[in-house]
Amino acid sequence: MKREITLPFDRRTIESLGAYDRLSLNGSLLVGRDQVHQRLCQLLGEGKPLPADLRGETIYYMGPAAAPAQLVMGSCGPTTSARMDPFTPSLLEAGLVAMIGKGPRGDTVINSIKLHGALYLVAFGGCGALYATRVTGSETVAFEDLGPEALMRIHVRDFPVIVGIDSRGNSVFG
């Protein structure tokens, strides 16, 4: 059975979810990849304000393709999450509560997920065209110089994911 989730996540919902749960996300989430993560962590390290408050936020590891005329954005499938592992503990410490990507996470990230009671959600690789049909709005938040890899906020409806690692550290990856 698929659970309908309205973003942002609340603590009770996060705690109720388990590895393998199927979700349909509705609401808004941040989008960012390697360079966005590096810049956010640099700002945190320098004690400077972030361009977006991460408390309670979900971030999707994705870089969109150009949008065809009938869609808000083009193909927007997940990026391999392990590339964000060096940055993840700092962003969870700053209040991030969920991440969406593909593939397994390292032990340090799993421990940080448990420590902060966060979630790692898995999007389906190869489904970028499907995900594009689930995006209803998009705006750039910061780091415009990164082009399509800037920090963005997207609005989604019926966005399918599974819980890859739950807040207790249970994982679909073995």
Rosetta blueprint (number, residue, H / E / L):
1 M L
2 K E
3 R E
4 E E
5 I E
6 T E
7 L L
8 P L
9 F L
10 D L
11 R H
12 R H
13 T H
14 I H
15 E H
16 S H
17 L L
18 G L
19 A L
20 Y L
21 D L
22 R E
23 L E
24 S E
25 L E
26 N E
27 G E
28 S E
29 L E
30 L E
31 V E
32 G L
33 R L
34 D H
35 Q H
36 V H
37 H H
38 Q H
39 R H
40 L H
41 C H
42 Q H
43 L H
44 L H
45 G H
46 E L
47 G L
48 K L
49 P L
50 L L
51 P L
52 A L
53 D L
54 L L
55 R L
56 G L
57 E L
58 T E
59 I E
60 Y E
61 Y L
62 M L
63 G L
64 P L
65 A L
66 A L
67 A L
68 P L
69 A L
70 Q L
71 L L
72 V L
73 M L
74 G L
75 S L
76 C L
77 G L
78 P L
79 T L
80 T E
81 S H
82 A H
83 R H
84 M H
85 D L
86 P L
87 F L
88 T H
89 P H
90 S H
91 L H
92 L H
93 E H
94 A L
95 G L
96 L L
97 V L
98 A E
99 M E
100 I E
101 G E
102 K E
103 G L
104 P L
105 R L
106 G L
107 D H
108 T H
109 V H
110 I H
111 N H
112 S H
113 I H
114 K H
115 L H
116 H H
117 G L
118 A L
119 L E
120 Y E
121 L E
122 V E
123 A L
124 F L
125 G L
126 G L
127 C L
128 G H
129 A H
130 L H
131 Y H
132 A H
133 T L
134 R L
135 V E
136 T E
137 G E
138 S E
139 E E
140 T E
141 V E
142 A E
143 F L
144 E H
145 D H
146 L H
147 G H
148 P H
149 E H
150 A L
151 L E
152 M E
153 R E
154 I E
155 H E
156 V E
157 R E
158 D E
159 F E
160 P E
161 V E
162 I E
163 V E
164 G E
165 I E
166 D L
167 S L
168 R L
169 G L
170 N L
171 S E
172 V L
173 F L
174 G L
